[in-house]
Amino acid sequence: MIGIISDTHGLVRPQVIEALTGAELIIHAGDIGNPDVLKMLETIAPVIAVRGNNDHDPWAEEIPLTNVVEHQSYLFYVLHELDDLDLDPVASEISAVIFGHSHRASAERRKGVLYLNPGSAGPRRFTLPITVACLHLTDAGLTPEIIEIEN
């Protein structure tokens, strides 16, 4: 299982740690907020992160804007804003596009590619729920699970 998180904006709730416990890898799709977020997540599993539009401080300069992650037999393309997608996922044999930014959790398939936004795990924005996602990897494919965090 891969834990997917985005838009923490400097906040990692205990419920988020609980929801992601057991992950073999965590992918953070940007708007991290501060490096302590990544350190906390690394206590659960290795973390791969991309920089979001609000990650401006010097610590964030070494974090890439996009990343291609290979895990088991799957390829994931990770970026913060889906509008910045700069490749054809089908032609690139990407299994899933993982993104954030909108604070709205979603999981849909387009031409066989999973597009997964875990929503926002950070401070509540408007009336949107606080969410993370788990991505279950099997020989049969990828199964996303959106988890709403009780606040």
C-alpha positions as CSV (number, residue, x, y, z in Angstrom):
1,M,0.0,0.0,0.0
2,I,1.2,3.5,-0.8
3,G,0.1,6.5,1.2
4,I,-0.9,9.5,-0.8
5,I,-1.1,13.0,0.8
6,S,-1.2,16.6,-0.4
7,D,-1.7,20.1,0.8
8,T,-0.6,19.7,4.4
9,H,0.4,23.3,4.6
10,G,2.6,22.6,7.6
11,L,0.1,20.4,9.5
12,V,0.2,16.7,10.2
13,R,-2.6,15.5,12.4
14,P,-2.3,12.4,14.5
15,Q,-5.2,10.9,12.6
16,V,-3.2,11.3,9.3
17,I,-0.3,9.4,10.9
18,E,-2.7,6.7,11.9
19,A,-4.3,6.5,8.4
20,L,-1.0,6.2,6.7
21,T,0.6,3.7,9.1
22,G,1.4,0.5,7.3
23,A,2.3,2.2,4.0
24,E,5.5,1.0,2.3
25,L,5.9,4.4,0.6
26,I,4.3,7.8,1.0
27,I,3.9,10.3,-1.9
28,H,3.3,13.9,-1.0
29,A,1.9,15.9,-3.9
30,G,3.0,19.4,-2.8
31,D,2.1,22.3,-0.6
32,I,4.1,20.7,2.1
33,G,4.4,23.8,4.3
34,N,7.7,23.0,6.1
35,P,10.3,20.3,6.2
36,D,9.0,19.0,9.6
37,V,6.0,17.5,7.7
38,L,8.3,15.3,5.6
39,K,10.3,14.3,8.7
40,M,7.1,13.2,10.5
41,L,5.9,11.2,7.5
42,E,9.3,9.6,7.2
43,T,8.7,8.0,10.6
44,I,6.1,5.8,8.8
45,A,7.7,5.1,5.5
46,P,10.1,6.5,2.9
47,V,8.7,9.7,1.4
48,I,8.8,11.1,-2.1
49,A,7.5,14.7,-2.5
50,V,7.1,17.4,-5.1
51,R,7.0,21.1,-4.5
52,G,3.7,22.9,-4.5
53,N,2.9,26.5,-5.4
54,N,3.1,27.5,-1.7
55,D,6.5,25.9,-1.1
56,H,8.7,28.9,-1.6
57,D,11.2,28.9,1.3
58,P,14.9,27.8,0.8
59,W,14.3,24.3,2.2
60,A,11.9,23.6,-0.7
61,E,14.3,24.5,-3.5
62,E,15.7,21.0,-3.6
63,I,12.3,19.4,-3.9
64,P,11.4,18.8,-7.6
65,L,8.2,20.2,-9.2
66,T,7.5,16.8,-10.8
67,N,8.7,13.3,-10.2
68,V,8.3,9.9,-11.9
69,V,8.1,7.2,-9.3
70,E,8.6,3.6,-10.1
71,H,7.3,1.2,-7.5
72,Q,6.9,-2.5,-8.1
73,S,5.7,-2.7,-11.7
74,Y,3.9,0.7,-11.7
75,L,4.9,4.1,-12.8
76,F,3.5,7.2,-11.1
77,Y,3.8,10.8,-12.3
78,V,3.6,13.2,-9.4
79,L,3.0,16.9,-9.6
80,H,1.1,19.5,-7.6
81,E,-1.2,21.1,-10.2
82,L,-2.8,18.9,-12.8
83,D,-2.9,21.8,-15.2
84,D,0.9,21.6,-15.3
85,L,0.8,18.0,-16.7
86,D,3.6,18.1,-19.3
87,L,3.4,14.7,-20.8
88,D,1.0,12.2,-22.2
89,P,0.5,9.6,-19.5
90,V,-0.8,6.9,-21.9
91,A,2.2,7.3,-24.3
92,S,4.6,7.4,-21.3
93,E,3.1,4.2,-19.9
94,I,2.2,6.0,-16.6
95,S,-0.1,3.9,-14.3
96,A,-1.3,6.9,-12.3
97,V,-1.1,10.6,-12.2
98,I,-0.9,11.8,-8.6
99,F,-1.7,15.5,-7.9
100,G,-3.1,17.9,-5.3
101,H,-3.7,21.7,-5.3
102,S,-7.5,21.7,-5.5
103,H,-8.0,20.4,-1.9
104,R,-10.8,18.1,-3.5
105,A,-10.2,14.4,-3.3
106,S,-10.9,12.5,-6.5
107,A,-10.1,9.3,-8.2
108,E,-10.9,8.6,-11.8
109,R,-9.6,6.6,-14.8
110,R,-9.0,8.2,-18.1
111,K,-7.8,6.0,-21.0
112,G,-6.7,3.4,-18.5
113,V,-4.7,5.9,-16.4
114,L,-5.7,6.6,-12.7
115,Y,-5.8,10.3,-11.8
116,L,-5.7,10.5,-8.1
117,N,-5.9,13.6,-5.9
118,P,-5.8,12.8,-2.2
119,G,-7.5,16.1,-1.3
120,S,-6.1,18.2,1.6
121,A,-4.7,16.9,4.8
122,G,-3.8,20.3,6.1
123,P,-5.8,23.1,7.7
124,R,-9.5,23.0,6.7
125,R,-10.4,25.1,3.7
126,F,-13.9,26.2,3.3
127,T,-16.2,23.2,4.0
128,L,-14.1,20.7,2.2
129,P,-13.3,17.5,4.1
130,I,-9.8,16.6,5.3
131,T,-8.6,13.6,3.4
132,V,-5.7,11.4,2.4
133,A,-5.6,8.4,0.1
134,C,-4.2,4.9,0.1
135,L,-3.3,3.2,-3.1
136,H,-3.5,-0.6,-3.0
137,L,-1.2,-2.3,-5.5
138,T,-2.1,-5.8,-6.7
139,D,-1.3,-7.9,-9.7
140,A,-4.8,-7.0,-10.9
141,G,-4.1,-3.3,-10.8
142,L,-4.4,-0.2,-8.7
143,T,-7.2,0.4,-6.2
144,P,-7.5,3.9,-4.7
145,E,-9.1,4.5,-1.3
146,I,-10.0,8.1,-0.2
147,I,-9.9,8.3,3.6
148,E,-11.8,11.2,5.4
149,I,-10.0,12.3,8.5
150,E,-12.3,13.1,11.4
151,N,-11.4,16.4,13.0
